[in-house]
Amino acid sequence: MPEPRVPQRPLLPLSLALPAAAMAALLMNLSYPSTAVWVLAFPATALLLVALIGRGAGGALAVGLVYGVLFFGLLVSFTSRYLGPLPWAALSVLEGVLTAAAVILITLAYRWMPRAFPSVWARLLLLPAVVAALWVGREVFVGSWPYGGFPWARLGMSQAESPLAHVASWTGVSGLSFLMVFLVALVIQVVRERLWRRPAALIAPVVVTVVLLLTPLFPTTTSGSLRIAAVQGNGPSGYFDEREPYSLIDAQTDATEPLYGEDVDLLVWPEGSLDFDPFQSDSLARRMSAIASRVGAPLLANAATERDGLFYNTSMLWTEEGADGQVHDKRHPVPFGEYVPDRAFFNALAPDLIGLIQREYTPGSNPPVIDVDGVKVGLAICFDVIYDDVISEGMADGAEVLVFQTNNADFRGTNENLQQLAVARMRAIETGRSVVNISTVGTSQVIRADGTTVSSLDAGKAGALLEDVELRSGLTAGVVLGPWIQGLLVWGGLGALAFGCLRARRR
């Protein structure tokens, strides 16, 4: 029986493709916190792919722009909390434009790959694989450029509350994104080719579904426990909050007092927990030493520090004798939040906004790990949690538990803290490590290696968590193979598309 040829015309006219892209953006946003209906990521992906199939470059650009601007506009609406609509609109439009440019490649894959490899099995399996790889490539592109990128919205990160999250411990987050898109594109091809009449063609989607739903957590080994206290002071730590001198450490100290007399191995305060640089403030240094002495454990705190005329976002370990020399500087300062790239150019466009950001933080280069009585603790400061390189380096240095310090005060009343908490949960699953995620204003949690919550502090309330946090050793496949899988998908997708283009032209 001759194999059917898939028509190259668009599945939807542009008048329907653009509303489909908008609906895809709405559903995709609902798959992320705070709504977190994770299953909606699948119909959202399907709507976007259907809207792209058969389009030319111009049509794909329009579809991608509608999807990208609306999706990011909804997802990062928290950025307008203090700075107003201009930065929010600028970020949404930028990410939308980058998304629109990247999805053109997916449209080209739907155009070229069936011509290059016309067999039904190639269209059923190879085409969805290339589409899914290009989707991952789009995520890597948007997450790394410009100015370090914005890897906030990877598809796999939407699954923090789903049974699919365990897959990330084997493949990394990019591998999970690939499998999700592959399944959706596979089902689309089964429908397009009317292959439900061929039982053999249904094996592939069934197998992928089973893999996604039933993959167990990659095993790591319990190596003891560390009694960690994490304090959420709920102080005036926002960029524009009015505060008195020492109001931040006062709030943290007040919330720490219930821990006096408890058995504690490590006391953790969040990002922005100190008012000044303790290396240049004797009074602040003495207070930190006194607190470490009262608790009977070293204090991991955070402040803006200055060294050699450069400013850093620094976490430091402090004992009753003072600083013990272990510091970690934030690796990826937030552009237009902690520094202004190309300041002269952007200052000419919006001088009032750019003028608000006076301090220019320098990216750190020291390892994201500290040693607490022989236990290696991996660190990530605020948005560094979304960058794979910081997490991977901490794991390579032997981290047995992860501590994420953050300051969500500038986003009070939004869902930003829940989005960041979902990323922290995915990191726990991906690395097979317990995570202590502590915020100045919440939401703070201690999370097990399987992603379940041990204890929690609600947003907007001062309090302290004290838990025997499980330590684990051994690296997951997601940590070891995840970067290689991501690189293979990015370059493999681009290479397959280029080869498909050449082969299609010859045919």
VOPAVEX-259314 format. One record per residue (C-alpha): residue number from 1; chain; x, y, z. Coordinates in steps of 0.2 Angstrom, whole numbers, padded with zeros to 4 digits. Each point is the difference from the previous one (the first is absolute). Example, Ala and Ser with C-alpha at 12.3 -4.5 7.8 and 13.67 -1.06 7.14 Angstrom:
BEGIN
<node 1 "A" <0062 -0022 0039>>
<node 2 "A" <0006 0017 -0003>>
This chain:
BEGIN
<node 1 "A" <0000 0000 0000>>
<node 2 "A" <0008 0017 -0005>>
<node 3 "A" <0004 0011 0015>>
<node 4 "A" <-0011 0016 0001>>
<node 5 "A" <0008 0016 -0003>>
<node 6 "A" <-0003 0014 0013>>
<node 7 "A" <-0006 0016 -0008>>
<node 8 "A" <0011 0015 0002>>
<node 9 "A" <-0014 0013 0002>>
<node 10 "A" <-0003 0007 0017>>
<node 11 "A" <-0011 -0010 0011>>
<node 12 "A" <-0008 0017 0006>>
<node 13 "A" <-0003 0016 -0010>>
<node 14 "A" <0009 0014 0008>>
<node 15 "A" <-0016 0008 0006>>
<node 16 "A" <-0002 -0016 0011>>
<node 17 "A" <0019 -0003 0004>>
<node 18 "A" <0002 0016 0009>>
<node 19 "A" <-0014 -0003 0012>>
<node 20 "A" <0006 -0018 0002>>
<node 21 "A" <0017 0007 0005>>
<node 22 "A" <-0008 0012 0012>>
<node 23 "A" <-0009 -0014 0008>>
<node 24 "A" <0016 -0010 0001>>
<node 25 "A" <0008 0014 0010>>
<node 26 "A" <-0015 0001 0012>>
<node 27 "A" <0000 -0019 0003>>
<node 28 "A" <0019 -0001 0001>>
<node 29 "A" <0000 0014 0013>>
<node 30 "A" <-0013 -0010 0010>>
<node 31 "A" <0012 -0015 0001>>
<node 32 "A" <0012 0011 0010>>
<node 33 "A" <-0002 0006 0018>>
<node 34 "A" <-0010 0006 0008>>
<node 35 "A" <-0014 -0009 -0009>>
<node 36 "A" <0012 -0015 -0004>>
<node 37 "A" <-0012 -0010 -0010>>
<node 38 "A" <0015 -0010 -0008>>
<node 39 "A" <-0010 -0010 -0012>>
<node 40 "A" <-0005 0016 -0010>>
<node 41 "A" <0018 0001 -0006>>
<node 42 "A" <-0005 -0014 -0013>>
<node 43 "A" <-0015 0008 -0008>>
<node 44 "A" <0009 0016 0000>>
<node 45 "A" <0015 -0008 -0009>>
<node 46 "A" <-0012 -0008 -0012>>
<node 47 "A" <-0009 0016 -0005>>
<node 48 "A" <0016 0009 -0003>>
<node 49 "A" <0007 -0014 -0011>>
<node 50 "A" <-0016 -0001 -0010>>
<node 51 "A" <0000 0018 -0003>>
<node 52 "A" <0018 -0001 -0007>>
<node 53 "A" <-0002 -0015 -0011>>
<node 54 "A" <0000 0005 -0019>>
<node 55 "A" <0003 0018 0003>>
<node 56 "A" <0013 0011 -0009>>
<node 57 "A" <0013 0009 0010>>
<node 58 "A" <-0010 0016 0001>>
<node 59 "A" <-0015 -0009 0006>>
<node 60 "A" <0010 -0010 0013>>
<node 61 "A" <0008 0016 0006>>
<node 62 "A" <-0018 0008 0003>>
<node 63 "A" <-0006 -0016 0009>>
<node 64 "A" <0016 -0001 0011>>
<node 65 "A" <-0001 0019 0004>>
<node 66 "A" <-0018 -0002 0006>>
<node 67 "A" <0004 -0015 0010>>
<node 68 "A" <0017 0007 0007>>
<node 69 "A" <-0006 0017 0005>>
<node 70 "A" <-0016 -0006 0008>>
<node 71 "A" <0008 -0014 0009>>
<node 72 "A" <0014 0009 0007>>
<node 73 "A" <-0011 0015 0004>>
<node 74 "A" <-0011 -0011 0011>>
<node 75 "A" <0014 -0010 0007>>
<node 76 "A" <0012 0015 0006>>
<node 77 "A" <-0014 0012 0004>>
<node 78 "A" <0008 0001 0017>>
<node 79 "A" <0014 0011 -0007>>
<node 80 "A" <-0013 0015 -0001>>
<node 81 "A" <-0002 -0001 0019>>
<node 82 "A" <0012 0014 0004>>
<node 83 "A" <0007 0007 -0016>>
<node 84 "A" <-0016 0001 -0010>>
<node 85 "A" <-0006 -0006 -0017>>
<node 86 "A" <0015 0006 -0010>>
<node 87 "A" <0013 -0013 0006>>
<node 88 "A" <-0013 -0014 0000>>
<node 89 "A" <-0005 0005 -0018>>
<node 90 "A" <0018 0001 -0006>>
<node 91 "A" <0004 -0017 0007>>
<node 92 "A" <-0016 -0008 -0007>>
<node 93 "A" <0003 0007 -0017>>
<node 94 "A" <0018 -0005 -0001>>
<node 95 "A" <-0003 -0018 0006>>
<node 96 "A" <-0015 0000 -0012>>
<node 97 "A" <0011 0005 -0015>>
<node 98 "A" <0013 -0012 0004>>
<node 99 "A" <-0013 -0014 0001>>
<node 100 "A" <-0007 0005 -0016>>
<node 101 "A" <0016 0000 -0009>>
<node 102 "A" <0004 -0017 0007>>
<node 103 "A" <-0016 -0009 -0004>>
<node 104 "A" <0003 0004 -0018>>
<node 105 "A" <0012 -0015 0000>>
<node 106 "A" <-0014 -0011 0006>>
<node 107 "A" <-0011 0005 -0014>>
<node 108 "A" <0014 -0004 -0012>>
<node 109 "A" <0002 -0017 0007>>
<node 110 "A" <-0018 -0004 -0004>>
<node 111 "A" <0003 0006 -0017>>
<node 112 "A" <0017 -0008 -0004>>
<node 113 "A" <0001 -0016 0010>>
<node 114 "A" <-0015 -0009 -0009>>
<node 115 "A" <0007 0004 -0017>>
<node 116 "A" <0017 -0006 0005>>
<node 117 "A" <-0006 -0016 0008>>
<node 118 "A" <-0017 -0004 -0007>>
<node 119 "A" <-0003 -0017 0008>>
<node 120 "A" <-0014 0000 0012>>
<node 121 "A" <0011 -0006 0014>>
<node 122 "A" <0012 0014 -0002>>
<node 123 "A" <-0015 0012 0000>>
<node 124 "A" <-0006 -0009 0016>>
<node 125 "A" <0016 0000 0010>>
<node 126 "A" <0014 0010 -0008>>
<node 127 "A" <-0010 0015 -0003>>
<node 128 "A" <-0007 0002 0018>>
<node 129 "A" <0018 -0004 0007>>
<node 130 "A" <0007 0015 -0011>>
<node 131 "A" <-0015 0011 0006>>
<node 132 "A" <0003 -0004 0018>>
<node 133 "A" <0019 0003 -0001>>
<node 134 "A" <-0003 0017 -0009>>
<node 135 "A" <-0012 0004 0015>>
<node 136 "A" <0014 -0004 0012>>
<node 137 "A" <0012 0011 -0011>>
<node 138 "A" <-0012 0014 0001>>
<node 139 "A" <-0001 -0001 0019>>
<node 140 "A" <0019 0000 0001>>
<node 141 "A" <0001 0014 -0012>>
<node 142 "A" <-0012 0011 0010>>
<node 143 "A" <0008 -0006 0016>>
<node 144 "A" <0018 0006 -0004>>
<node 145 "A" <-0002 0016 -0011>>
<node 146 "A" <0001 0014 0002>>
<node 147 "A" <0008 0006 0016>>
<node 148 "A" <0001 -0018 0006>>
<node 149 "A" <-0018 -0004 -0005>>
<node 150 "A" <-0016 -0004 0009>>
<node 151 "A" <-0002 -0019 0003>>
<node 152 "A" <-0015 0003 0011>>
<node 153 "A" <-0013 -0008 -0011>>
<node 154 "A" <0007 -0017 -0006>>
<node 155 "A" <-0014 -0013 -0003>>
<node 156 "A" <0007 -0013 0012>>
<node 157 "A" <-0001 0013 0014>>
<node 158 "A" <-0019 0000 -0001>>
<node 159 "A" <0000 -0018 0006>>
<node 160 "A" <0006 0003 0018>>
<node 161 "A" <-0016 -0006 0007>>
<node 162 "A" <-0003 -0014 -0012>>
<node 163 "A" <0004 -0019 -0001>>
<node 164 "A" <0011 0004 -0015>>
<node 165 "A" <0013 0010 0011>>
<node 166 "A" <0010 -0016 0004>>
<node 167 "A" <0005 -0001 -0018>>
<node 168 "A" <0011 0015 0003>>
<node 169 "A" <0011 -0010 0012>>
<node 170 "A" <0005 -0011 -0016>>
<node 171 "A" <0000 0012 -0014>>
<node 172 "A" <0001 0018 0008>>
<node 173 "A" <-0013 0013 -0003>>
<node 174 "A" <0004 0002 -0018>>
<node 175 "A" <-0002 -0019 -0003>>
<node 176 "A" <-0018 0001 0008>>
<node 177 "A" <-0004 0015 -0011>>
<node 178 "A" <0005 -0011 -0015>>
<node 179 "A" <-0010 -0015 0005>>
<node 180 "A" <-0016 0011 0003>>
<node 181 "A" <0001 0008 -0017>>
<node 182 "A" <0004 -0016 -0008>>
<node 183 "A" <-0015 -0008 0007>>
<node 184 "A" <-0011 0014 -0006>>
<node 185 "A" <0007 0001 -0017>>
<node 186 "A" <-0001 -0019 -0002>>
<node 187 "A" <-0019 0000 0004>>
<node 188 "A" <-0002 0014 -0012>>
<node 189 "A" <0008 -0010 -0014>>
<node 190 "A" <-0011 -0015 0005>>
<node 191 "A" <-0015 0010 -0003>>
<node 192 "A" <0007 0009 -0016>>
<node 193 "A" <0005 -0017 -0008>>
<node 194 "A" <-0016 -0008 0007>>
<node 195 "A" <0011 -0014 0007>>
<node 196 "A" <-0012 -0005 0013>>
<node 197 "A" <-0005 -0014 -0012>>
<node 198 "A" <0018 -0007 0001>>
<node 199 "A" <0002 -0007 0018>>
<node 200 "A" <0019 0000 -0002>>
<node 201 "A" <0000 0018 -0002>>
<node 202 "A" <-0008 0002 0017>>
<node 203 "A" <0014 -0009 0009>>
<node 204 "A" <0011 0016 0000>>
<node 205 "A" <-0011 0012 0008>>
<node 206 "A" <-0006 -0013 0013>>
<node 207 "A" <0019 -0004 0004>>
<node 208 "A" <0004 0019 0002>>
<node 209 "A" <-0015 0002 0011>>
<node 210 "A" <0004 -0014 0012>>
<node 211 "A" <0018 0006 0001>>
<node 212 "A" <-0005 0017 0005>>
<node 213 "A" <-0013 -0006 0013>>
<node 214 "A" <0009 -0015 0008>>
<node 215 "A" <0018 0005 0000>>
<node 216 "A" <0007 -0002 0018>>
<node 217 "A" <0011 0013 0008>>
<node 218 "A" <0018 -0004 -0004>>
<node 219 "A" <0008 -0008 0016>>
<node 220 "A" <0012 0010 0011>>
<node 221 "A" <0007 -0006 0016>>
<node 222 "A" <-0004 0007 0018>>
<node 223 "A" <0016 0006 0008>>
<node 224 "A" <-0007 0007 0017>>
<node 225 "A" <-0009 0016 0005>>
<node 226 "A" <0004 0018 0004>>
<node 227 "A" <-0011 0010 0012>>
<node 228 "A" <-0003 0016 -0009>>
<node 229 "A" <-0010 0015 0006>>
<node 230 "A" <-0006 0012 -0013>>
<node 231 "A" <-0007 0017 0005>>
<node 232 "A" <-0013 0011 -0010>>
<node 233 "A" <0001 0017 0009>>
<node 234 "A" <-0013 0008 -0011>>
<node 235 "A" <0010 0017 0002>>
<node 236 "A" <-0001 0015 -0012>>
<node 237 "A" <0012 -0007 -0013>>
<node 238 "A" <-0008 0006 -0016>>
<node 239 "A" <0009 0012 -0011>>
<node 240 "A" <-0012 0014 0004>>
<node 241 "A" <-0004 -0005 0018>>
<node 242 "A" <0002 0014 0013>>
<node 243 "A" <0012 -0006 0014>>
<node 244 "A" <0010 0005 0014>>
<node 245 "A" <0018 -0005 0003>>
<node 246 "A" <0002 -0018 0006>>
<node 247 "A" <-0019 -0003 -0004>>
<node 248 "A" <0004 -0015 -0010>>
<node 249 "A" <0011 -0009 0012>>
<node 250 "A" <-0012 0005 0014>>
<node 251 "A" <-0014 -0009 -0009>>
<node 252 "A" <0011 -0015 -0003>>
<node 253 "A" <0006 0000 0018>>
<node 254 "A" <-0018 0001 0007>>
<node 255 "A" <-0005 -0015 -0011>>
<node 256 "A" <0016 -0010 0006>>
<node 257 "A" <-0003 0002 0018>>
<node 258 "A" <-0012 -0016 0002>>
<node 259 "A" <0015 -0010 -0006>>
<node 260 "A" <0011 0005 0015>>
<node 261 "A" <0004 -0016 0010>>
<node 262 "A" <-0005 -0012 -0014>>
<node 263 "A" <0012 -0012 -0008>>
<node 264 "A" <0006 0008 -0016>>
<node 265 "A" <0014 -0005 -0013>>
<node 266 "A" <-0003 0015 -0012>>
<node 267 "A" <-0010 0016 0001>>
<node 268 "A" <-0005 0007 -0017>>
<node 269 "A" <-0007 0018 -0003>>
<node 270 "A" <-0006 0005 -0017>>
<node 271 "A" <0007 0011 -0014>>
<node 272 "A" <-0001 0018 0006>>
<node 273 "A" <0000 -0004 0018>>
<node 274 "A" <0014 0013 0005>>
<node 275 "A" <-0001 0018 -0001>>
<node 276 "A" <0018 0004 -0003>>
<node 277 "A" <0016 -0009 -0005>>
<node 278 "A" <0005 -0010 0015>>
<node 279 "A" <0018 0000 -0006>>
<node 280 "A" <0000 0019 0002>>
<node 281 "A" <-0012 0003 0015>>
<node 282 "A" <0007 -0006 0017>>
<node 283 "A" <-0016 0003 0009>>
<node 284 "A" <-0009 -0012 -0013>>
<node 285 "A" <0014 -0013 0001>>
<node 286 "A" <-0001 0000 0019>>
<node 287 "A" <-0019 -0003 -0001>>
<node 288 "A" <0002 -0014 -0012>>
<node 289 "A" <0013 -0008 0011>>
<node 290 "A" <-0011 0002 0015>>
<node 291 "A" <-0015 -0009 -0009>>
<node 292 "A" <0011 -0014 -0006>>
<node 293 "A" <0006 -0002 0018>>
<node 294 "A" <-0018 0000 0007>>
<node 295 "A" <-0006 -0013 -0012>>
<node 296 "A" <0016 -0010 0001>>
<node 297 "A" <0002 -0002 -0018>>
<node 298 "A" <0008 0009 -0015>>
<node 299 "A" <-0011 0013 -0009>>
<node 300 "A" <-0002 0001 -0019>>
<node 301 "A" <-0006 0018 -0004>>
<node 302 "A" <0000 0011 -0015>>
<node 303 "A" <0004 0018 -0004>>
<node 304 "A" <0006 0012 -0013>>
<node 305 "A" <0019 0000 0002>>
<node 306 "A" <0014 0010 -0007>>
<node 307 "A" <0018 -0006 -0005>>
<node 308 "A" <0013 0010 -0010>>
<node 309 "A" <-0013 0013 -0005>>
<node 310 "A" <-0012 -0014 -0007>>
<node 311 "A" <-0017 -0004 0008>>
<node 312 "A" <-0006 -0018 0002>>
<node 313 "A" <-0016 -0009 0006>>
<node 314 "A" <0009 -0011 0013>>
<node 315 "A" <-0005 -0014 0011>>
<node 316 "A" <0012 -0003 0015>>
<node 317 "A" <0003 -0012 0014>>
<node 318 "A" <0002 0008 0017>>
<node 319 "A" <0004 -0008 0016>>
<node 320 "A" <0001 0007 0018>>
<node 321 "A" <0019 0004 -0004>>
<node 322 "A" <-0005 0010 -0015>>
<node 323 "A" <0001 -0004 -0019>>
<node 324 "A" <0007 -0017 -0004>>
<node 325 "A" <0006 0005 -0017>>
<node 326 "A" <-0013 -0010 -0010>>
<node 327 "A" <-0010 0012 -0012>>
<node 328 "A" <-0010 -0003 -0016>>
<node 329 "A" <-0004 0015 -0011>>
<node 330 "A" <-0016 -0001 -0011>>
<node 331 "A" <0005 -0007 -0017>>
<node 332 "A" <-0013 0008 -0011>>
<node 333 "A" <-0005 0018 0006>>
<node 334 "A" <-0017 0004 -0008>>
<node 335 "A" <0001 0013 -0014>>
<node 336 "A" <-0010 0016 0003>>
<node 337 "A" <-0002 -0006 0018>>
<node 338 "A" <0017 -0002 0007>>
<node 339 "A" <0010 0008 -0014>>
<node 340 "A" <-0004 0010 -0016>>
<node 341 "A" <0008 -0007 -0016>>
<node 342 "A" <0005 0013 -0013>>
<node 343 "A" <-0005 0013 0013>>
<node 344 "A" <0003 0015 -0012>>
<node 345 "A" <-0012 -0007 -0013>>
<node 346 "A" <-0014 -0004 0012>>
<node 347 "A" <0002 0015 0010>>
<node 348 "A" <-0004 0010 -0016>>
<node 349 "A" <-0016 -0009 -0002>>
<node 350 "A" <-0007 0000 0018>>
<node 351 "A" <0011 0010 0011>>
<node 352 "A" <-0012 0001 0015>>
<node 353 "A" <-0001 -0019 0001>>
<node 354 "A" <0019 -0004 -0004>>
<node 355 "A" <0004 0014 0013>>
<node 356 "A" <-0008 -0011 0014>>
<node 357 "A" <0013 -0013 -0002>>
<node 358 "A" <0016 0008 0007>>
<node 359 "A" <0010 -0015 0006>>
<node 360 "A" <0008 -0011 -0013>>
<node 361 "A" <0002 -0018 0006>>
<node 362 "A" <0015 -0010 -0007>>
<node 363 "A" <-0002 -0019 -0004>>
<node 364 "A" <0008 -0011 0012>>
<node 365 "A" <0013 -0014 -0004>>
<node 366 "A" <0002 -0009 0016>>
<node 367 "A" <-0008 -0017 0003>>
<node 368 "A" <-0018 -0002 0004>>
<node 369 "A" <0004 -0011 0015>>
<node 370 "A" <0005 0002 0018>>
<node 371 "A" <0006 -0013 0013>>
<node 372 "A" <-0009 -0002 0017>>
<node 373 "A" <0009 -0012 0011>>
<node 374 "A" <0005 -0011 -0015>>
<node 375 "A" <-0017 0001 -0008>>
<node 376 "A" <0000 0008 -0017>>
<node 377 "A" <-0015 0012 -0003>>
<node 378 "A" <-0004 0006 -0017>>
<node 379 "A" <-0006 0018 -0002>>
<node 380 "A" <-0010 0010 -0012>>
<node 381 "A" <-0005 0019 0003>>
<node 382 "A" <-0017 0005 -0006>>
<node 383 "A" <-0002 -0002 -0019>>
<node 384 "A" <0016 -0010 -0001>>
<node 385 "A" <-0011 -0015 0003>>
<node 386 "A" <-0006 0001 -0018>>
<node 387 "A" <0017 -0002 -0007>>
<node 388 "A" <0006 -0018 -0003>>
<node 389 "A" <0019 0005 0002>>
<node 390 "A" <-0002 0005 0018>>
<node 391 "A" <-0009 -0015 0005>>
<node 392 "A" <0011 -0012 -0010>>
<node 393 "A" <0016 0008 0008>>
<node 394 "A" <-0006 -0002 0017>>
<node 395 "A" <-0004 -0018 -0003>>
<node 396 "A" <0017 -0003 -0008>>
<node 397 "A" <0008 0007 0016>>
<node 398 "A" <-0009 -0013 0010>>
<node 399 "A" <-0015 0009 0007>>
<node 400 "A" <-0011 -0012 0011>>
<node 401 "A" <-0014 0013 0003>>
<node 402 "A" <-0005 0016 -0009>>
<node 403 "A" <-0004 0017 0008>>
<node 404 "A" <-0008 0013 -0011>>
<node 405 "A" <-0001 0018 0008>>
<node 406 "A" <-0011 0012 -0008>>
<node 407 "A" <-0009 0017 0002>>
<node 408 "A" <-0017 0001 -0007>>
<node 409 "A" <-0005 0017 0009>>
<node 410 "A" <-0001 0009 -0017>>
<node 411 "A" <-0013 -0012 -0006>>
<node 412 "A" <-0012 0000 0016>>
<node 413 "A" <-0018 -0004 -0005>>
<node 414 "A" <0005 -0009 -0016>>
<node 415 "A" <0003 -0018 -0005>>
<node 416 "A" <0019 0002 -0003>>
<node 417 "A" <0005 -0008 0016>>
<node 418 "A" <-0011 -0016 -0004>>
<node 419 "A" <0008 -0001 -0018>>
<node 420 "A" <0018 0001 0008>>
<node 421 "A" <-0005 -0013 0013>>
<node 422 "A" <-0006 -0012 -0014>>
<node 423 "A" <0017 0002 -0008>>
<node 424 "A" <0008 -0004 0017>>
<node 425 "A" <-0011 -0016 0001>>
<node 426 "A" <0005 -0005 -0017>>
<node 427 "A" <0019 0002 0005>>
<node 428 "A" <-0003 -0011 0015>>
<node 429 "A" <-0007 -0014 -0012>>
<node 430 "A" <0013 0003 -0014>>
<node 431 "A" <0015 -0001 0012>>
<node 432 "A" <-0007 -0013 0013>>
<node 433 "A" <0004 0013 0014>>
<node 434 "A" <-0010 0007 0014>>
<node 435 "A" <-0003 0019 -0003>>
<node 436 "A" <-0002 0014 0013>>
<node 437 "A" <-0008 0015 -0009>>
<node 438 "A" <0000 0015 0012>>
<node 439 "A" <-0007 0017 -0005>>
<node 440 "A" <0000 0016 0009>>
<node 441 "A" <-0019 0001 -0001>>
<node 442 "A" <-0006 -0017 -0006>>
<node 443 "A" <-0004 -0012 -0006>>
<node 444 "A" <0013 -0011 0008>>
<node 445 "A" <0001 -0019 0001>>
<node 446 "A" <0011 -0015 0004>>
<node 447 "A" <-0002 -0012 -0014>>
<node 448 "A" <0004 -0018 -0001>>
<node 449 "A" <0010 -0008 -0014>>
<node 450 "A" <-0016 -0007 -0008>>
<node 451 "A" <-0008 0018 -0001>>
<node 452 "A" <-0011 -0002 0015>>
<node 453 "A" <-0001 0013 0013>>
<node 454 "A" <0006 -0003 0018>>
<node 455 "A" <-0005 0017 0007>>
<node 456 "A" <-0005 0017 -0006>>
<node 457 "A" <-0002 0019 0005>>
<node 458 "A" <-0013 0010 -0009>>
<node 459 "A" <0004 0016 -0009>>
<node 460 "A" <-0001 0016 0010>>
<node 461 "A" <0003 -0008 0017>>
<node 462 "A" <0015 -0001 0011>>
<node 463 "A" <0006 -0017 0007>>
<node 464 "A" <0013 -0013 0000>>
<node 465 "A" <0001 -0018 -0006>>
<node 466 "A" <0011 -0013 0009>>
<node 467 "A" <0002 -0017 -0008>>
<node 468 "A" <0011 -0015 0000>>
<node 469 "A" <0004 0002 -0019>>
<node 470 "A" <0005 -0016 -0009>>
<node 471 "A" <0017 0000 -0008>>
<node 472 "A" <0002 -0010 -0016>>
<node 473 "A" <0015 -0006 -0010>>
<node 474 "A" <0002 -0006 -0018>>
<node 475 "A" <-0004 0009 -0016>>
<node 476 "A" <-0016 -0002 -0010>>
<node 477 "A" <0000 -0003 -0018>>
<node 478 "A" <-0009 0016 -0002>>
<node 479 "A" <0016 0009 0007>>
<node 480 "A" <0013 -0010 -0009>>
<node 481 "A" <-0009 -0003 -0017>>
<node 482 "A" <-0012 0015 0000>>
<node 483 "A" <0013 0013 -0007>>
<node 484 "A" <0005 -0013 -0014>>
<node 485 "A" <-0018 -0004 -0004>>
<node 486 "A" <-0004 0018 -0001>>
<node 487 "A" <0015 0003 -0012>>
<node 488 "A" <-0005 -0015 -0010>>
<node 489 "A" <-0018 0006 -0002>>
<node 490 "A" <0005 0018 -0005>>
<node 491 "A" <0014 -0004 -0013>>
<node 492 "A" <-0009 -0016 -0005>>
<node 493 "A" <-0016 0009 -0004>>
<node 494 "A" <0009 0014 -0010>>
<node 495 "A" <0011 -0013 -0009>>
<node 496 "A" <-0016 -0011 -0004>>
<node 497 "A" <-0009 0016 -0007>>
<node 498 "A" <0015 0005 -0011>>
<node 499 "A" <0002 -0018 -0007>>
<node 500 "A" <-0019 -0001 -0003>>
<node 501 "A" <0001 0017 -0009>>
<node 502 "A" <0014 -0006 -0012>>
<node 503 "A" <-0008 -0017 -0002>>
<node 504 "A" <-0017 0007 -0004>>
<node 505 "A" <0008 0012 -0013>>
<node 506 "A" <0008 -0015 -0009>>
<node 507 "A" <-0016 -0010 0000>>
